[in-house]
Amino acid sequence: MTTTYDGQCLCGAVQLEGRGTVEIAICHCQMCRRWHGGPSIAANFSDGISIKSGDTSIGWYDSSEWAERGFCKTCGSTLFYRLKSAPDQLGGEAGNFDLPDDTPVTEHYFIDEKPGFYDFTDKAPRLTAQETFDKYAGGES
């Protein structure tokens, strides 16, 4: 049986379900920091995320040539990140899901853009901007 994790936006208009094993990735890029007011703490589920209800409450912002960001049109909660080349593969925001306290941080992205005023103590790999693009966008920056 697949493990599931309930999630929702702040107002509850969008109800989500993350499926499978979950890992946390932290993005320090300037775009994520502006979108979230801090780093993105993303929840990546091995079997994906489904929208249980409220799909008409989801808005999408075309944030770059290769990615989009989803949000609740009612309360403004940030919900998703997705590559335009894989629109059905949603990366969720960890704060929207009921996750166990021991969910592992597995990677940091754009570590070279992280400002000095915050730091994380985990031992997850830290990728620069170029290493992130090489891994996920075929080297496109």
N, C-alpha and C positions, 0 to 999 in steps of 0.2 A: 504494500500500500504506500502511495506517495504521501509524504508529509506536506501539509498545507499551512499557510500563514495568512491570517486575515489582515486586511489593510483598508485604509480609507483616507480621504482628504480631511482637513480640519472640520468642515461643516457636515461631512457625511454624505454629501451629494454623490460622490464617486466611491463605490465599494470595490475593493480589489481582493485578489487571491494570488499569493505567490506559491509556487509548487516545486517540490524537490528540495535538494540541499541548497543552502543559502550561504553566500560569502559576501563580505563587505569590501568595496573598493572606494578609495578616497581620492577625489580629484581636486587638485590645487590650482587649476588653470584660472586665469583672470575671468573668463566668461562664466565659469561655475561659481566663482566667488561673488560675482555681481548678481547672478541669478538667485543665489541662495543667501547672500549676505555673509558667507563663509564658505568653507570647502563643501563640495558635494560628498555626502556619505551615502553611497549607492548600495542597494541590495540587489545582488545578481542571483537569480534562482535557476537551478539546473534545468527545470522543466517549465520555465517561463512564468509570466504573469497573465492572469485573465482579469478582465473587467466584468465584475459580477453585476453591477448596475451603475447607471449614471453616465453612460458613454456620450450622451448629448451634452453633458456638463463639462466635457473635456475640450480645451482649446489647445492648439499647437502653435508654437512660435518657431519660425524658420530661422534658427540661430546661426547657421553657417552653411557653406556649400555642401556639407556632407552630413549634417545632423539637425534634429529637431528636438524641442523640449515641450513636454505636455504639462498642462496645469488645469486646475479646477476653475472654470469660468465664474463660479459663485463666490468662493472664498479666496481664490488666488493661490492655494497650496501648490507647490511644485510637486509633480507626480512622477514624470518619466523623462527618460532620455532615449533616443533611438537614432540609429544610423539610417540615412535615407536609403541606403542599399539593402537594408534589412528591416523594413518598417513593422514587421510582426514581432520582432525581438525587442521587448521593452526592458530597459534598465530602470528599476524603481528606486525611489528614495527611501532609505532605511527607516527614517522617522515616521513613515506612513504605515509601517507594518508592525505587528505584534511579534517581535523577534526575541529569541532567547538571549540572555545577557552574555553568553559565551560564544556568540556568532563571531567567527574569525574574520579579522581584517587580512586580506590576502594580497593586496597590492595598493600602491599609491601612484597616481598619474600626475604628470606635469610637476614633478617635485622641484624642478628648476625654477618654477614660477611661484613657489610657496613663499609668502612673506615671513619675515622673522618673528612676528608677534604671536605666532602659535606653533605648537609642535605636538606630534604624536609619539608615544613611546613604544609602539608595537615594532616588531621586526620584519614586517611585510616588505617585499621588494619595492623600491622607489625608482620609477621611470621618469626620465626627462621628457620634455615635449616631443623631441624627435623620436625617442624610443617608443613613446605612446603612439605617435602617428605610424611608425614602422609596424607596430604590432597590430593595430586595429584599422587603419585607413590606407594600408598599402603604401605608406610613405608620404601621403598627401598632407601638406601642412597649410 
